[in-house]
Amino acid sequence: EDKKTLRVRCIQKDGVDNFNPCYIFDEGSTIEWTPAPGKLASPAPGMKLKSGKEEYFGNDVSVVEMDGSFDNIQELVYVESAMSNTKTKFFGEMTQAMLGLAEAPGSNNGTGLMQTLAAFAIRELYEKKAATAKKSKSEAAAASS
């Protein structure tokens, strides 16, 4: 059993307002994927990704998991193409964000990937809440006029 490769899980609670969990390939399905070595360089024993539904402390959750690391962060775009609901604003943004932190600890494994996914989810939620607050303020101002 490999004890050096880091396995990282992103556990996302289902049913949260203004939030849709990310997943690999097919929403709601249990997927285990080992990317093709020719498309994503990864040191032995390689990389595995998984997504699916689980129960976690009595809550229904969606989990995205990465076990392994990658040698070339630019190749992460291959993984990005398999993911949905990442909250990115354009294709390649996740890879671009990871490249911006290439020297940070965890940037070549699931730690950096899951932190990046969390950052995009927080940004999206903030933007939704800010837009709702702005709309409410505008409506209140129009009603008082």
C-alpha positions in Angstrom: 0.0 0.0 0.0 1.3 3.4 -1.0 1.8 5.6 2.1 3.6 8.6 0.3 0.9 9.6 -2.1 -1.6 12.1 -0.7 -5.4 11.3 -1.0 -7.5 14.4 -0.7 -11.3 14.6 -0.6 -13.6 17.5 -1.2 -16.8 16.8 0.7 -19.7 18.9 -0.5 -23.0 18.9 1.4 -26.0 18.3 -0.9 -29.1 20.5 -0.7 -27.3 23.8 0.2 -29.0 26.9 -1.2 -27.1 28.6 -4.0 -24.6 25.8 -4.2 -24.2 22.9 -6.7 -21.4 20.4 -6.0 -18.7 19.8 -8.5 -18.3 16.3 -10.0 -16.3 14.3 -12.6 -18.0 13.3 -15.9 -21.6 12.6 -14.8 -23.6 14.2 -12.0 -24.9 11.7 -9.5 -22.9 8.8 -10.8 -20.0 7.1 -9.0 -17.0 7.5 -11.2 -13.4 6.2 -10.6 -11.0 7.5 -13.2 -7.3 7.0 -13.9 -6.2 9.6 -16.4 -4.2 8.3 -19.4 -0.5 8.6 -18.6 0.2 10.1 -22.0 -2.1 13.0 -21.2 -1.2 13.7 -17.6 2.3 13.0 -16.3 2.1 11.6 -12.8 4.8 10.0 -10.7 4.3 6.3 -9.6 1.9 5.0 -8.6 -0.1 7.4 -10.8 -3.2 9.5 -10.2 -6.7 8.4 -9.5 -9.8 10.6 -9.3 -13.2 9.7 -8.0 -16.6 11.4 -7.5 -19.9 10.2 -6.2 -22.5 10.4 -3.6 -21.9 9.3 0.0 -23.3 9.8 3.5 -21.0 11.8 5.8 -21.9 12.3 9.5 -25.6 11.7 8.6 -25.6 14.2 5.7 -26.0 13.4 2.0 -22.8 14.7 0.3 -21.1 14.7 -3.0 -17.4 13.9 -2.9 -14.6 14.6 -5.4 -11.4 12.8 -4.5 -7.9 12.9 -5.9 -5.2 10.4 -5.0 -1.8 11.1 -6.4 0.1 14.1 -7.8 1.0 15.5 -11.2 4.4 16.4 -12.6 3.2 19.3 -14.9 0.5 21.6 -13.7 -0.2 22.8 -17.2 -1.5 19.3 -18.0 -4.2 19.7 -15.3 -6.3 21.2 -18.0 -7.0 17.6 -19.0 -8.5 16.9 -15.5 -10.4 20.3 -15.7 -12.0 19.2 -18.9 -13.5 16.2 -17.1 -14.9 18.3 -14.2 -18.3 20.1 -14.1 -19.7 22.7 -11.7 -16.2 23.9 -10.8 -17.5 27.5 -10.6 -14.9 28.7 -13.0 -15.8 31.6 -15.3 -14.0 30.2 -18.3 -12.4 26.9 -19.4 -8.8 26.9 -18.2 -9.3 29.2 -15.2 -8.7 26.4 -12.7 -5.4 25.4 -14.4 -4.5 29.1 -14.6 -5.1 29.5 -10.9 -3.1 26.4 -10.1 -0.2 27.7 -12.2 -0.3 31.0 -10.4 0.5 29.1 -7.2 2.9 26.6 -8.7 5.5 27.2 -6.0 3.0 26.8 -3.1 3.0 23.6 -1.0 0.4 21.2 -2.4 0.2 22.9 -5.8 0.9 19.6 -7.6 -1.6 17.4 -5.7 -5.1 17.2 -4.4 -4.5 19.7 -1.7 -4.0 22.6 -4.1 -6.8 21.3 -6.4 -9.4 21.1 -3.7 -8.4 24.5 -2.2 -8.8 26.0 -5.7 -12.2 24.4 -6.1 -13.2 25.8 -2.7 -12.0 29.3 -3.6 -14.1 29.3 -6.8 -17.2 28.1 -4.8 -16.7 30.8 -2.2 -16.3 33.4 -5.0 -19.5 32.3 -6.7 -21.5 32.3 -3.4 -20.1 35.8 -2.5 -21.1 37.1 -6.0 -24.6 35.7 -5.7 -25.1 37.1 -2.2 -23.6 40.5 -3.2 -26.0 40.7 -6.3 -29.0 39.8 -4.1 -28.0 42.5 -1.6 -27.5 45.1 -4.4 -30.9 44.2 -5.9 -32.7 44.5 -2.5 -31.0 47.9 -1.9 -32.1 49.1 -5.3 -35.6 47.9 -4.8 -35.8 49.6 -1.4 -34.5 52.8 -2.9 -37.0 52.7 -5.7 -39.9 52.0 -3.3 -39.0 55.0 -1.1 -38.9 57.3 -4.1 
